[in-house]
Amino acid sequence: MRTLLKHRVLLLFAALAAVAVLAGCPTQEPEDQPGIDPTPPTQQPSGEPIKIGGIFDLSGPASALGQPEAETAEMLQEQINAEGGIDGRPIEILIRDTKGDEVEGLTVTRELIEKENVVAIVGPSRSGTTMAIIEMIETSEIPLISCAAARAITDPVKKWVFNTPQSDEDAVARIFEYCNANGIAKVAAITASDGFGIEGLKQMEKLAPASKIEIVAKEEFSDTDKDMTAQLTKIKNSGAAAMVCWGIGPSPSLAAKQANELHLGMPVIMSHGVANRRFIEGAGAGAEGVILPAGKLLVANQLPDDDPRKELLLQYASAFEEKYGKSADTFGGHAWDAIMLVVNAVKTGGAEPAQIRDAIENTTDFHGIGGTFNFSAERHYGLSPDAFVMITIKNGEWTLLEGAADGAAAEDGGPTG
């Protein structure tokens, strides 16, 4: 009996030992159960935010510029903070609407500097608004990276002011190069009465003699014009071989539309100020065949695969379209460049305004949406004419002109209005 009891006790201890061993072993996951991702989540940024002001035309005639700029700013803030911010600090882009008005531009700039203590400002969207705030920027010693294109913004150099769009001077140079290649010696200019149009005409008058171009007519329009028949009729009878229209917003669309209705009989060339879908939609049939210089973003998928910026352009365009359900355009690209120049400056030099200014001024070989930027103390405009390509509109789509990818002029004579 004792032997049987002893045997049962031994079996019990063996069973308990087996349970203990099994309890110490990890359980095997079923094959269809996903494993745990060993990659730790990105560290969320914390601490004092780095405040950047964004002043854009969210309303008014230039809202086609300001809205994609503001959307790009919002998208970048989200992306940068999702990746941990800058050295663990979040960025905060404070967006304000200038309404395309110089007084409003001054008001929001003052608020961002004095109340929000921003370390830099990107924008405005328009040249006139930019010129109006430069004195305040210089006095306050806050770096400004403008999204407007007039050469006068950075020429002569202002210590605290930079800009990202391809300049009107470079745009005129590319247009006149196109004219020379296609036997166009006489052009008619129709320009906006705002800062962008005034500076564009100045550059045309400045570069025309060396390019052997004669400007045989000079007409003007305003943002509020509803009919340009009178100006276009004068251009039609001027003896010009091409019309160059310089403006932003809906007015250039009206000029192209009415040029088509009047059977102008000459190529219609626009400035880079119309490089978004709203121009095509507003001009309707008048957009067909229009020629313009623009950044490579609009024709990124048509660039050769060895273009050094093609991948970046396609990435930006894809991210923008995924987030907003519409195509990216040149103007959003200007904001991308301005913001990322500030971000790069903070990473390399520090987050104080003077450190940001100095770092931007010393930035070289910075690949952006608009081109490759090289700044210096003598040059606060970082691009060159080869940032532009010449494109046309075919079947309502942006189309790279033959030979334009490497800066060569197109070989054909161009469409007519």
C-alpha positions in Angstrom: 0.0 0.0 0.0 2.8 2.3 0.9 4.6 1.4 -2.3 1.4 2.4 -4.3 1.1 5.7 -2.5 4.7 6.5 -3.0 4.3 5.8 -6.7 1.3 8.1 -7.0 3.2 11.0 -5.2 6.0 10.6 -7.7 3.6 10.8 -10.6 2.0 14.0 -9.1 5.4 15.7 -8.7 6.3 14.8 -12.3 3.1 16.2 -13.6 3.6 19.5 -11.7 7.2 19.7 -13.0 6.0 19.3 -16.6 3.4 22.1 -16.1 6.1 24.4 -14.7 8.3 23.7 -17.6 5.5 24.4 -20.1 4.6 27.6 -18.3 8.1 28.9 -18.7 8.1 28.4 -22.5 6.7 31.0 -24.8 3.6 30.1 -26.7 4.0 29.7 -30.5 2.0 32.2 -32.5 -0.4 30.8 -35.1 1.0 31.1 -38.6 -1.7 33.5 -39.7 -1.2 35.9 -36.8 0.9 38.9 -37.8 4.2 39.4 -36.0 5.1 42.5 -34.0 6.9 45.2 -35.9 10.3 45.5 -34.4 10.7 49.1 -35.7 10.0 51.6 -32.9 7.6 54.4 -33.7 9.0 57.8 -34.6 9.6 59.9 -31.6 6.9 62.6 -31.4 8.3 66.1 -31.4 8.1 67.9 -28.1 9.1 71.1 -26.5 8.9 74.7 -27.8 7.6 74.8 -31.4 9.6 76.5 -34.1 7.1 79.0 -35.4 7.2 80.0 -39.1 4.8 82.5 -40.6 3.1 81.8 -43.9 1.5 84.8 -45.6 -0.4 83.9 -48.8 -3.3 85.1 -51.0 -6.0 82.8 -49.7 -8.6 85.1 -51.2 -8.7 87.8 -53.9 -7.4 87.8 -57.5 -4.3 85.8 -56.7 -6.0 83.0 -54.7 -5.0 80.6 -57.4 -1.4 81.1 -56.2 -2.0 81.4 -52.5 -4.2 78.4 -51.9 -1.8 75.7 -53.2 1.0 77.5 -51.3 -1.0 77.3 -48.0 -1.9 73.7 -48.7 1.7 72.8 -49.3 2.6 74.5 -46.0 0.0 72.5 -44.2 1.2 69.3 -45.8 4.8 69.9 -45.0 4.1 70.7 -41.4 2.2 67.4 -41.1 5.0 65.5 -42.8 7.9 67.0 -40.8 6.2 66.6 -37.4 5.3 63.0 -38.3 9.0 62.4 -38.8 10.0 63.8 -35.4 10.1 67.6 -36.2 13.5 69.3 -36.3 15.9 68.0 -33.6 12.9 66.8 -31.7 11.0 70.2 -31.8 7.8 70.5 -33.8 7.3 73.1 -36.4 4.2 75.3 -36.4 3.4 77.2 -39.7 1.0 80.0 -38.9 -0.9 80.8 -42.1 -2.4 84.2 -42.7 -4.4 85.6 -45.7 -2.9 88.8 -47.2 -6.0 89.0 -49.6 -3.5 90.3 -52.2 -3.7 93.6 -50.4 -0.5 95.6 -49.4 -2.1 97.0 -46.2 -3.4 93.6 -45.2 0.0 92.2 -45.9 1.6 94.7 -43.5 -1.0 93.9 -40.9 -0.5 90.1 -40.8 3.3 90.5 -41.1 3.3 92.7 -38.0 1.1 90.3 -36.1 3.3 87.3 -36.9 6.5 89.2 -35.9 5.3 91.0 -32.8 2.6 88.7 -31.3 3.6 85.2 -32.6 7.4 85.6 -32.5 7.9 83.7 -35.7 11.6 83.0 -36.6 11.0 83.4 -40.3 8.2 84.2 -42.8 7.5 82.5 -46.2 5.4 84.4 -48.8 3.7 86.6 -49.8 2.3 85.3 -53.1 2.5 88.5 -55.0 5.3 90.8 -55.9 3.6 94.0 -54.9 2.7 92.7 -51.5 6.2 91.5 -51.0 7.7 94.9 -51.9 5.3 96.5 -49.4 6.6 94.6 -46.4 10.3 94.6 -47.1 11.0 97.7 -44.9 9.2 96.0 -42.0 11.2 92.8 -42.6 14.5 94.6 -42.7 13.7 96.6 -39.6 12.5 93.6 -37.6 15.4 91.4 -38.8 13.2 88.4 -39.5 14.2 86.4 -42.6 11.6 86.5 -45.5 11.6 83.9 -48.2 9.1 85.3 -50.7 7.0 83.2 -53.1 6.8 86.1 -55.6 9.0 86.4 -58.7 9.8 90.1 -59.4 13.5 90.7 -59.8 13.2 93.8 -57.7 12.5 91.7 -54.6 16.2 90.7 -54.4 17.9 93.1 -56.8 19.4 95.0 -55.2 20.1 92.6 -52.4 18.2 93.1 -49.1 19.9 91.6 -46.1 16.9 89.7 -44.7 15.0 89.0 -48.0 15.2 86.0 -50.3 12.8 84.5 -52.9 12.2 81.1 -54.5 10.2 81.5 -57.8 12.1 81.6 -61.1 12.5 85.4 -61.8 10.7 87.5 -64.3 14.1 88.4 -65.8 14.9 84.7 -66.5 11.4 84.2 -67.8 11.8 87.0 -70.3 15.2 85.6 -71.3 13.6 82.2 -72.1 10.7 83.8 -74.0 13.1 85.9 -76.1 15.2 82.8 -76.7 12.1 81.0 -78.0 11.3 84.0 -80.2 14.8 84.2 -81.7 14.7 80.4 -82.5 11.4 80.8 -84.3 12.0 84.0 -86.3 9.9 86.3 -84.2 11.4 89.8 -84.1 8.4 91.9 -83.2 6.2 91.3 -80.1 3.3 93.1 -78.5 3.2 93.3 -74.7 0.0 93.3 -72.7 0.8 93.5 -69.0 -1.0 93.7 -65.6 -1.0 97.1 -63.9 0.2 95.5 -60.6 3.7 95.0 -59.3 4.2 91.7 -61.2 3.1 93.2 -64.5 5.1 96.4 -64.1 8.3 94.5 -63.3 7.7 92.1 -66.2 7.5 94.9 -68.7 10.6 96.5 -67.3 12.5 93.2 -67.9 11.1 93.0 -71.5 12.2 96.5 -72.2 15.6 95.8 -70.6 16.4 92.6 -72.5 14.8 93.3 -75.9 17.7 95.2 -77.5 20.3 92.5 -76.8 17.8 89.9 -78.0 17.1 91.9 -81.2 13.4 92.0 -80.3 11.3 95.0 -81.0 8.3 95.7 -78.7 5.8 97.3 -81.2 2.8 97.6 -78.8 2.4 98.0 -75.0 -1.1 97.5 -73.6 -2.2 97.2 -70.0 -5.0 95.5 -68.0 -6.1 95.4 -64.4 -7.5 92.6 -62.1 -11.0 94.0 -62.5 -11.1 94.2 -66.3 -14.0 92.2 -67.8 -13.2 92.9 -71.5 -9.9 93.3 -73.3 -11.2 93.5 -76.8 -9.9 97.1 -77.2 -6.3 96.2 -76.2 -6.3 93.0 -78.2 -7.6 94.7 -81.3 -4.7 97.2 -81.1 -2.3 94.3 -80.8 -3.8 92.5 -83.7 -3.2 95.6 -85.9 0.3 96.4 -84.5 2.4 94.3 -86.8 3.6 92.1 -84.0 4.5 88.5 -84.7 3.6 87.3 -81.2 1.8 88.6 -78.1 3.4 88.3 -74.7 0.9 88.6 -71.8 2.3 89.2 -68.3 0.0 88.7 -65.3 -1.5 86.4 -62.7 -5.0 85.4 -61.6 -8.0 85.3 -63.9 -7.0 88.2 -66.2 -4.5 86.3 -68.4 -7.2 83.6 -68.9 -9.5 86.3 -70.2 -6.8 87.7 -72.5 -6.2 84.2 -74.0 -9.9 83.5 -74.3 -10.6 86.8 -76.2 -7.5 86.5 -78.3 -8.9 83.2 -79.6 -12.3 84.7 -80.2 -10.7 87.6 -82.2 -8.6 85.2 -84.2 -5.5 87.1 -83.2 -3.4 85.2 -85.8 -0.1 85.1 -83.8 1.4 82.9 -81.0 0.1 83.8 -77.5 3.0 83.6 -75.0 2.2 83.9 -71.3 4.5 84.5 -68.3 5.2 81.9 -65.6 2.4 83.6 -63.6 -0.2 81.4 -65.2 1.3 78.0 -64.4 -1.7 76.3 -62.8 -4.9 74.6 -63.9 -7.1 77.6 -63.2 -5.6 79.3 -66.2 -6.5 76.4 -68.5 -10.0 76.2 -67.1 -10.6 79.9 -67.3 -9.2 80.3 -70.8 -11.2 77.4 -72.3 -10.4 76.9 -76.0 -8.1 80.0 -75.8 -5.6 78.0 -73.7 -4.9 75.6 -76.6 -1.5 76.3 -78.0 -0.5 78.9 -75.4 3.3 78.9 -74.8 5.0 79.8 -71.5 8.2 79.3 -69.5 7.5 77.3 -66.4 9.3 75.1 -63.8 9.7 71.4 -64.6 7.0 70.3 -62.1 4.2 70.8 -64.6 5.8 68.3 -67.0 7.7 66.1 -64.5 6.4 62.9 -66.0 7.7 64.0 -69.4 11.2 64.6 -68.2 14.0 62.2 -69.1 14.7 59.6 -66.4 18.2 61.0 -65.9 16.9 64.4 -64.9 18.4 64.9 -61.3 15.1 66.4 -59.9 12.5 64.2 -61.6 12.1 61.9 -58.6 11.6 64.8 -56.1 9.1 66.4 -58.4 7.1 63.2 -58.8 7.2 62.6 -55.1 5.8 66.1 -54.3 3.2 65.9 -57.0 2.0 62.5 -55.8 1.9 63.5 -52.1 -0.1 66.7 -52.9 -2.6 64.9 -55.1 -3.1 62.1 -52.6 -3.8 64.6 -49.8 -5.9 67.2 -51.7 -7.3 65.3 -54.6 -6.0 67.7 -57.2 -2.8 68.3 -59.2 0.2 70.1 -57.7 1.3 73.2 -59.4 4.2 75.6 -59.7 2.9 77.9 -56.9 2.7 75.2 -54.3 6.2 74.3 -55.3 7.4 77.9 -54.5 6.1 77.4 -50.9 7.7 73.9 -50.7 11.1 75.5 -51.6 10.7 78.4 -49.2 9.7 76.2 -46.2 12.3 73.6 -46.8 15.0 76.3 -47.2 14.0 77.4 -43.7 13.9 73.9 -42.3 17.3 73.1 -43.8 18.7 76.4 -42.4 17.4 75.5 -38.9 19.0 72.0 -39.1 22.3 73.4 -40.2 22.6 76.7 -38.4 20.0 77.0 -35.6 16.5 78.3 -35.0 17.2 81.9 -34.2 16.3 84.4 -37.0 19.9 85.5 -37.6 21.1 81.9 -37.7 18.4 81.1 -40.3 19.3 84.1 -42.4 23.0 83.3 -42.4 22.4 79.6 -43.2 20.1 80.4 -46.2 22.6 82.9 -47.5 25.2 80.2 -47.5 23.0 77.5 -49.0 24.3 75.9 -52.2 23.2 73.0 -54.4 19.8 72.8 -52.7 17.5 70.7 -54.9 14.0 72.1 -54.7 10.8 72.0 -56.7 11.7 75.2 -58.7 15.3 74.2 -59.4 18.7 73.9 -57.8 19.3 76.9 -55.4 22.7 78.6 -54.9 22.7 81.7 -52.7 25.4 84.0 -51.6 25.9 87.4 -49.9 25.7 89.0 -53.3 22.8 86.8 -54.6 19.5 86.3 -52.7 17.8 84.8 -55.8 19.1 81.3 -56.0 18.1 80.1 -59.5 19.3 80.5 -63.1 17.4 80.5 -66.4 17.8 76.8 -66.9 15.3 76.3 -64.0 12.7 77.0 -66.7 11.5 74.8 -69.5 9.3 76.0 -72.4 5.9 74.3 -72.5 2.7 74.5 -74.4 -0.9 73.5 -73.8 -2.2 70.6 -76.0 -5.6 69.1 -75.5 -5.9 70.9 -72.2 -2.7 69.5 -70.8 0.8 70.9 -70.1 3.2 69.6 -72.8 7.0 69.9 -72.9 8.1 71.6 -76.1 10.5 69.7 -78.3 14.1 70.2 -77.1 12.9 72.2 -74.0 14.0 69.7 -71.4 17.6 70.7 -71.7 16.9 74.4 -72.2 17.0 74.3 -76.0 14.3 76.3 -77.9 11.5 74.5 -79.6 11.9 73.8 -83.3 8.4 74.5 -84.4 6.9 77.9 -85.0 4.4 77.6 -82.2 0.6 77.8 -82.1 -1.4 80.9 -82.8 -4.2 82.6 -80.9 
